[in-house]
Amino acid sequence: MRRWQDVIPTTTLGRVRLGAVALSLVSLLTETGQIGATTGSPLWDTLARVSLAVLGLGFVLTYVLGRTWLLDPIVLPALVAVAGSALKDPVATIGLTMVLLMVQSLYGSFRSWAVRSVFGMLSLPAALIAAPTPVGAIMDLGRSAQLLPQIVLVTALTRAIYSALRRQEQAAARDALLARAGSEVLAATDIATVHRIALETSQGIMAFAPGVAVVLVAKTDDGLVVAGTVGEIRDLTGLVLPMSALTDPASALADAAPRIRHWQVEELLTGQRYRLIGGVHRVPEPVHDAFRTLGTQVRLGEANLRSHAELDHQANHDSLTQLPTRAKFFRELINAVDNSTPGEVALLNIDLDDFKQVNDVYGHPAGDELLVRVAELIAEAGGAHGVAGRLGGDEFVLMLTGLKDPAEAEQNAELLCSRLVQPMRLTAATVRVGASIGVALSAPRTTAAELTRRADIAMYSAKARGKNRVEIFNPVEHGEVARHRTLEDQLPYAIERGEIHVFYQPYLDLGTGTWAGVEALVQWQHPAFGDVDCRELLNLAERTGDLALMTAYFLRTVAAQLAPLPTGATTRIGMNLSAHQLFDPRFADTVLDTLAECGLAPSRLALEIVESEHIDDARARLQLDRLAACGVRIALDDFGTGYVSLASLRAFPIHQLKIDGAFLDGDPAALDLVLSVGNLLGTETVVQGVTTEEQLDRLRRTSATAGQGPLIAPIMTAAVLAALLTDGHAPIPGRA
């Protein structure tokens, strides 16, 4: 069943043609039975039957080819005449003639149909004349002439049906062609593809419109430039036509399309693009409509691509400097590193020096203007083989590709550094900034991510060494910087990975020989770099912005671990704190809320702050006063090594001075002088770093209230601390 369905045409015209062939064959079979002994010649009768058979084959051949064949107008009518002359009733030839004319009406042009119809109608009188009864033939001719109008009418109606079906078929084909073109245009990724689709579709439309030409022109200062031609015209792409081509295209295009006489001009884009459509005869309106639809699709496709390009540019380029953003730049970097040999790619990490001063002094508009100027200089430095990008703020990057010598990268970086340090005239003022530039070169098995890390490390090294300089990454020279950068990158995930731990070191009351309190120390046990001590960890957290999170975790852990200890309710707890946290106006409330959440009395907590100029600030003083008022004790760590004046100390709510252990090995008078400050302020004085019995004996002869160090108690875990506090005595020589 499926095979028969495949034979049936899908178009209406195809089915009509198949039906006409089938009916014609049936008609020929019936006419075969009309061939009798009227001719008196068996040879003639046989020839007539053969003519009917060949006539049927001719109909089948016309259907299979989809067109008439060369001798069709002569051969088929002759076959009708021969077969009709042998019929018992020669007038029955009218049926054969009508079958011939109906089948032929479904093929070919109007002119060829008219010629075939004339020859087809001549087959009737020819058959009557050739019949063996000439007297009767004259009478039959008269009767046949009366039926001629009906034959012509049926033939014309069949041709009209064919023309209507043909137009319908062409319209459906054009619509399908335009629908496919619309889908492809919307899916196109560049303008060239859109124009290629438009050209192919135009050629497809032309297949249904012979004798038509289309010329696309764009208006320029020189005249009308031909963008493309299709159809009955030679290729004029790139030719400049006079402006008169818009008013008299027939004259302007006479040489290129001599047969085209009827032209029509349509404006595609106001005053810029035009379409000229011409034909040997007047171009049918459906053809005009098809090209109008195609033109609309092309304009929509171009507008869609422009919109996508604008959105892509906005998404992947910095709105201020128009340089690629971080994501786009690193896609370019990955592609360059993966498709080049080691040493051909260099990455420059560029960070402006003292940019903040421009913003603070002249305002953000001046800062933005400066960033734009800097971006231009960096892009110029990259040249044709460079890609510049802005990572954010005043940090830029520049990728250099196709390097022949590693020294080229350093030379470009030095030149850029010297240009960036030059004074720049802005609207508000002339400013001068420099740049710290880190350079890293691609190496075997070096990924884009590693190259970025190395350039970043080199840039930080340049800043650390005085700014406004270029540093080339060197694994040996920048090892410590690399360590710090790696720690900063991994710190935000250290808590969730369980790498942050809290340890404790008790300190001894020198008067009673009992434990006076415990200092809690947070430590990062890094799987690759080993232990990161408390002071370095807090500095890292300060640089990465994780200080508040780290302090909250620190405080909650200490509260949870010390609460169940034997002296958990009374043990004083000292915790190291970064002075920068005192600049946070919410810091005091955060500490108090955390203490309340953990069930830890504020009076048990001592916040240990390193002596520095940061605490001599009104913001810090406000936070310290707020905490002290609620019972939190304030300790000044490493006292004697910082810069705080005595007047400042008297203004702060200091409860404890923790004196650096270096004073134990120095001049005794220096230690006494530092301890006298504590006596003057009325604070506790804890001397740190006690490592020998001689130091402890010397300390006992001073006015110090407590001592701390490895000799008295080493740094320990919470479990060891629990056992120590349960014992209740200090396990040191000469303990009280």
N, C-alpha and C positions, 0 to 999 in steps of 0.2 A: 504493500500500500504506500509506503514511504517513497518508493521509487517513482510511482506515478505522480505523487504530489510534487516531486522534484522536477518533473517534466513540465508541469503546468506553470506558465509564466506568472510573475508576481504583480505585473502592471496590468491595468485595465486594457490598454491598447494591445498588449501582448496576447491577452486572452481573446480579445475580439479577433485578432489575426488568426489565432489557432482555431477558433470557431469557424471563421470564414473558410479556412483550408479544409476543415473536416466536412462542412456542408458542401463545398465544391466537389470534393471527392465522391460524396454520396450522390450528388447530382450527376456526375460523370458516369457512375455505375448504372444509374437508371437509364441514362441516354444510350448506354451500350446496347441495352435491350431493344432500342428503337431502330437499330441498324438492321435492315432487312434486304430482300431481293429486289428492291426497287431499281437498283443500278444495273442489274443484269450482269454484273461483273464481280466474281468472288474476290478478285485482286483488289478491286476498289473497296469492297466491304472490309477486307482485311486491313487495307491502308487506313480506313476510317477508324477502325478499332485501335490500331496502333497510335493514331493521332490523339484519340481520347486518353490513352495511357500516357503518352509523352506530355500531353497537356496537364494531366494530374501531377506528373513528376515536376513539371515546371512550376506549378503552384507550391509544391512542397519545397523545391529549391529556393523559391522566393522567400518563403517563410523562414527557412533555416538561415539564409544569408541576411535576412532583415532588410533587404533592398531588392529592387529589380535588377535583372542582368542586362548585358549590352544589347542583345538581339531580341529582347523581350517584346518591344512594340511590333516587330514583324513576324517573328516565329510563332508566338501564341495565337494571334489572329488568324494566321495561315492554317494552323492546326484546327482551329474552330471551323474555318471554312471547309476544310477537307472532311472533317467529321460530320458537319451539318449537311453536306451535300449527299451523304449516304443514308440520312434518316428517312424513315417511311413517310414522315410529314416534314418536309424541309423547313416549314414555318417554326418547327420545334427548335430550330437553331437559335431562336430568340433567347431560349433558356440558357444555352451555352454562352451566348454573347453577354447576357446579364451576369452570369457567374464570373466570366473573365473580367468584366468591367468592375464588379464589386471587389474582387480580390485585388486588382491593380490599384483601386482607389485608396487602398490602405498603405501605400508605399510611395516614396519619392517626393520630389518637389511638385509645385503646382504646374509648372511648365511641362515637366515630363509626364505628369498625369494627363494633362490635356492632350498631348501627342498620343499617348497610349489609348486614350478614350476614342480619339478619331479613328485610329487604325482598328480598334476593337469593334466599333460600330460598322466599319466597312466589311467586317467578316460576315455579317448577315447577308447583304446583297450578293457577296461573292459566293456564299454557299447556295443561295437560290439560283443564281445564274449557272452554277456548275452542276445543279441537279439534272437528272436525265429526262425531265419533263419540262422543256423550255416554255410550252404554252401555259402550263400551270404555274410556272415560275413567275410569269408576268403578273398573274393574278396574286400570287403570294407576295410579290414585291409591293403591290398596292396595299395589301393587308399589313405588311410589316412596316410600311411607312407610317401608317396610322398609329402604330405602337412606339414609334421612335421617341416622341416627347416623354412617354412614361419611362423608357429606358434611360433617357438623359436625366430625368428627375431622380430616379433611383440611384443612378451613378453619382449625381451631385450631392444627394443626401448622404450617401456613404462617404463621399469625400469630406463633407462638412463634419460628420461624426469623427472621421479620422483627424481632421484639423483640431477639433475641440479636445479630443483625447491626447493629441500630440502636445497641445499647449498645456493641458493639465499635467502631463508627464514632465514636460520641461520645467513647469513651475514647481512641481514637487522636487525635481532634481536640484533646481536652484535653491529652494528652501533648505534642502538637506545640506547642500554645499555651504550655504551661508551659516547654518546652524553649527556645522562642524568648524567652520572658520571662526565663529564667535567663541566657541569653547577653547580652541587652540590659541586664539589671541589673548584671552583672559589668563591662560596658563603660561603664556610666554614670559621669559625672564629678561628679555632685552628688546630694544627698539628694532634691531636688525631682524630678529625673528618675526616680529609683528609685520614688518614690511615684506619679508619673504612669504609669509602666509597670505598677505594681501595680493601679492603678485600671482601666486599659484591659484588662488581663488578667482582672480580676474581672468586668468587663462581658462579656468573651468567654466565661467560664465560665458566666455567667448565661444565655447564649443556649442552652445545653444543659440548663438547669435552670429552667424557668418556674415561677413561684409561689414563688420563694426570695428572701430578703432577707438582706443582710449589713450589720452595723453595727460599725465600729471605734471603740473608745473608749480614752481615756487617763486614768488616775487622777491627779487633782490635789487640792489642798487644798479647792477649791470643790465638787468632785464629779467626775463622769465627763464629760469633754469629748469630744464626738463628733468624731472625726478624719475620718470619711467614711462614706457609705452607698452601697450598690449594690443594684439589683434592685427587688423589689416593696415599695418604701418611699420616701416623699418625702425630699428632701435635708434632713438635720439637721446638716450640718457646722457646728461651732462651738457647738452647743446643749449646755447643761450638764444632764445627766441625774442623777437621784438615785442613790445607791449601791444602792438596791433593784433597779435595773435588772440587777444581776449575779445576783440571786436570783429575781426575778420579772419577766423582760423582757417577757412578754406584756402585763402591766398597764402597765408604764412606757412601752411603745411602742404601746399600743392605738390612739391617735389617728393616729400616723404610718403604721402598717401594720395596719389593722383586719382584713384577711383572714388575717394570719399568726397561727397559733395554736401551732405547735410550735417552740420555741426551744431552742437549746443554746449554752452559754457556754464559751469556751475561753480559757485564759490564754496570752498571747503572750510577755510579758516579766514576770518575777516581780513581782507586786504593782504593775505600772505600766500595762500595756497588755492589752486583752482584745478578743476577736472574738465577736460575737453572730450566730449563723446561725439563721434561722427559715424556715419554709415553711408553705404552705397545708396540705400533707400532710407527713409526716415526711421530712426531707431525706435523700436517698439517701447511703449511705456514700461512694461515689466522689466526690460533690460535696464532702463534708467533707475527703476526702483531697486533693482538688485545692486547696482553700483552705489546708490545712495545708502542702502543698508550696510554694504561693505565699508563705505567711508565712515559711517557712524561707528561701526565696530572698531575700525582702526583708531579713530580719535579716542574712543573709550579705552582701548588697549594702551595707547600712549599715555593717557591721563592716569590710568591705573598704575603703570610702571613709574611715572613721575611721582605719584603719591607714595608708592612703595619705597622708591628711592629716598624721598624726603623723610619718611618714617624711619627707614633704616639708618639714614644719616643722623637723625635726632636720637635714635636709640643707641648708636655706636660712636657718637662724637660728642665731645664736651661742648655744651651750649655757649660757653664763654670764649674758648680759644679755638673751637672747631677741630681740635686734635682728636684722634681716636681715644675712646675710653679704655679703661683697664681691660675689660673683657675682649674688645676687638683687638687691642694691641697684642694681648697674649695669644690670641688665635694666630695672628701674623707671626709672632715669635716662635710658637710651636711649629708652624709650617716651615719657617726658615731653618730652624735648628734640625728638624727631621729630614730636610731635603738638601743639606749642604755638608761639606766635609769639615772636619775640625779646623778651627782657626779662621774660617771664612765669615763667621758671625760674631759681632761684639755687641754687648749691651751696656749702655751708659745709664746709670741711675743718677738723676740730677735733682738736688734739693737746694733751694735758694737759701742764702744766709741772710739773716736779719730782715726777712720779709715782713715779719710781724710789726716791726717798727714803722714801716710805710703805712700799714693799716691803722696803727694806733695814732700816728701823727697826722696823716693826711686823709684818712678815712678809707672806707672800703671801695668807693669808686676809683680812687687812685690805685689801690691794690689791684683791682680788676684790670685797669688799664695797663699796669705793669705786667701782669700775667699774660696779657695778649701780646705785648711786645716781646716778652721772653719766649713765648710759644713760637713766634715768627722767627726769632734767632735760632732756636733749636731746630725747627723745620729746615731752615736754610743750611744749617750745619750738616744735616743728614744728606742733603743733595738727592740725586736721582735714585740712589741705592739705599736710602735711609728711610726709616719709619719712626715718626715722633709720636708720643702719646702723653696724656696727662692722667696721672693716677689719682689726683685729688689735691686740694690745697695748693701748696707751692712745690709739689713733687712731680717731676717730669721724667720721662724715659726716652731714650733714643736707641734704636736698633740700626746697626750698620751691617750691611751684607756685601758679599763679594770681595772681601778683603784679601789682598795678595800677601800682605806682610802685617804681623801683629802690631808693628810700630805705627801703622796707619791709624789704628783706634786711639792710641795714646796721643798722637799728633792732633787728631780731630778734637779729642776731649780737651787738650791744652788750649787749642785755638778757641773753642767754645767758652772755656772758663775765662779766658782773657777778654772775650767780647762781652760776657755777662757782667763783668766787674766794671765796665765802662759806665759813666753817668748816662742816665736815660731821662730825656725831657718829657715830662707828663703835663697834663693840663694844669694840675695844681702846683707842681714844683718839679725841679730836677732832682732825681734821686739816684742813689748808687747802692746796688746790692751785689753780692758775689754768689757763688754757687760751689757747693761741695759735690764733686762728681766721682762716682765709683764706677770702675770699668771692669768687666769680666768678659773673657774670650771663650768661645765654645771649644770644648775639648772632647776627646774620645769618651763615649758613654755618658756624656753630660746632657741632661735633659733641660728643657726650657725652664722648668721650676728650679733646678739647681743653679742654672745660669743666673736667674733672677735673684736667688739667695746670695750668690757670690757678689753680684753687683751691689746689692743692698749692704752687705758687710763692708765692702770697699768704701761705699759712700759714708757709712757711719764712722769708719776709720778716718776718712778725710775730715769729717767734722771734729772728731776728737783731737786731731793734730793741728787744729788752728783754722779750719774753714778755708773757703776760697782756694781750693786745691784739688788736684786729681790724684786718685789712688787706684793703682792696678791691683786686682785681687791676686794674692799670693797665699797658698794654703799654709805655708810655714809662718809667714809674717802676721797673717790675720786669723790665726787659730783661736785666740782668746776672744776676739770680736765675733768670730763665727759661733763660738760656744754661747756667748751672750745672746746673739740673735736667735739661735736655735731654742734656747731656754725661753726667750720671750714669745716665740711662736707657739711653743708647746705648753706654756703655763696655763692658759685658759682651760685646758683639758686635764690638768694634773689632779685636781680634786676628784673628778668623776672617775679617774683611773685608780684612785686609792694610793697615790704616790706622796701625798702630803701627810706628815705625821707630827705629833706633838710630843716633846720630851721635857724633862723637868730637872732643875738643879736647885736643891734647897740651900738656904744660907743660914748661918749660925748666929745666935745672940751671944755676943762675947761676954756679956755680964752674967747670964744664967746658964750658958752652955746648952741651951735648948734650941730647937729649930724656930727661927724667927719668921720664916716664910719660904715660899717656893717661887722661883722664876720659871715661867713656862716659855719654851722655845719651840717655834714652829720650824719644821725642816722638810725640805723636798728631797726625797730619795729617788733621784733620777736614774732610770735603768741604764743609761749610756754614760752620763757624766758623773755619776756618784752623788754624794751628799752635797746639797746646796744649803748653806747655813741660814740662820734666821735673818740676819741683817741683809745678806745678798738677796734672799727671797723677797723680803719686803720692798727692796729697791726695784727688783724686777716687776713686782706687782704694781708698784707706783708708775713705772714706765708703760705698762700694758693696760692700765686702767682697771686692773682687777683687785686693787687694794681693798676696797670696801668688801668685796666678796670674800677675800682671803681673811680679813679681820673677823668677819662674822663667823666664818667656819672655825677659825682659831678659838674664838671666845666660846662658841657652842661646844666644841670638843673638850676644852679645859673644864667647863662646868660639868659636863657629863662624866668626865673621868675622875674629878676630885670630889664630887658630891658623896660617893659611897665610902670614901676613905675614913679611917678612924677619927681623924681630926678634920674631916671634910667641912664641918660646919664653922670652924674657926680659922683654918689655915688661910693665911694671906697669899694672894696669887698676884705675881708680877707678870705683866705681859708687855712685850716690845711693841712699840707703835711708831709709825712713820709720822713725822711732824707735818707732812703735807696734808694728812687727813684732817688736821685742825682747821684747814681753810674751807672745809665743807660745812656750810651752815646747819646741816642736818646731822652732823656727826654725833653730837652729844645725845640727841634724842635717839639715834640709832643704837648707841651703846646701852643706854638705859632701857630701851625696849627689849634688846637682846638679853640683858641681865634678868629682866622680869620674866621673859619667856623661858629662860633656863632655870629660874628659881635661885639665882645667885645674888646674895645681898651686895649692894654697891660698896659697902664698907670693906668687903673682902678683896676688892679688885684694886690693884695699883697699876696704872698705865705708865710704862717706862718710855720716856721720850729722850732721844739723843740730843744733847746740848748743841744747838745751832742757831743761826740768825733767824731761822724760820719761826721760832716760837716767840720772838720779840715782835709780834704783829698783833694788831688790835683784833683781827678775826680769831687768831689762835687763843688770845687771852679770853675772849668771850666764851669759847667752847670749854676751856679749862675751868673758868669760874662756874659755868653751868654744871659741869661734872662734879666739881669739888663740893658745890652746894648740896648735891644729892648724896654725898658720902664717898664718892670714888676718890682714891688716893692718887696723887700725882708724884711720880718719881722722875728725877733728871738723871739719865744714864750717861756714863762716861764723863762725869763731871770733872772739870779741870782741863779738858782738852778742847773745849769749844770757845764761843765768843760772847757768851751772855754776861752782861754786866751785873754787878751786885745790886744796882738800883732796879734793874729789870727783875732780878730774882725776888726782891722784896715785894714786888708788885704781883707776883704770881703765887697761886696757892700750892706751893711746893711742900710735900710731906716727907720726901726722902731723897737723899743725894747718893747716887751710886758712883763711887770714885774708881777711876781707872787703875788697874793693877800696876801700871808702870811706876806709880809713886812709891811702891814698896821697895824698889831697888835703887831709887834715887836718893837725893838729899833728904834726910829725915825732916828738915825744917820745911821743905816743900809740902810733905804729907801733912805736917802739923798745920801749915797755913791753910790747906784745902779743908781739913777737918774743922778748923776754926770758923770757916764760913757756915758749915752746918750748925755749929754751936750758936753762932750769931743769929741764924734764922730759926733755930729751935727745931731742926728737922733730924730725922734719923740719918745716920751715915753708914753706908754699906761699902766696904772696900772689896773690890772684885780681884780675881786672878791670884788667889793664895795657892801657891804650889809647893812651898817648903815649910818645914817646922820653924825655921829661923824667921820667915816672914810672918808666921802666925804669932810667934812669941813677940816679935816687934810690934805687931798690930795690937796685941793685948795691952801693951804699955802706952797706947795712944787713947784718944777720946772717942775712937770709932765705936759705934754701937753694934755692928755686925760684920761678919766676914763671909766671903763666898769664893769658891775656887775648887780645883780638882782635889786638893788635899782634904778639904772639908767634906765635899761630896761631889762626885762626878755627875755628868749629865746622864740621866736615866729615864727608863720608861715609866709609865704610870704604875705598872705592876711592881717594879722594884721600889718605887717611891712609897707604895702602900706598905710594903714590908718594912721599909726604913721608918716610916711614921708609926707603925705598930710597935716597933722596938722602943721608940720614944727617946733614944739617946743618940748623940752624934758619935759615930765610930771613928774618932780621930785621936791621935796621941795627945795626952794631957788634957782630955776633955773634962769638963766640970762634973 
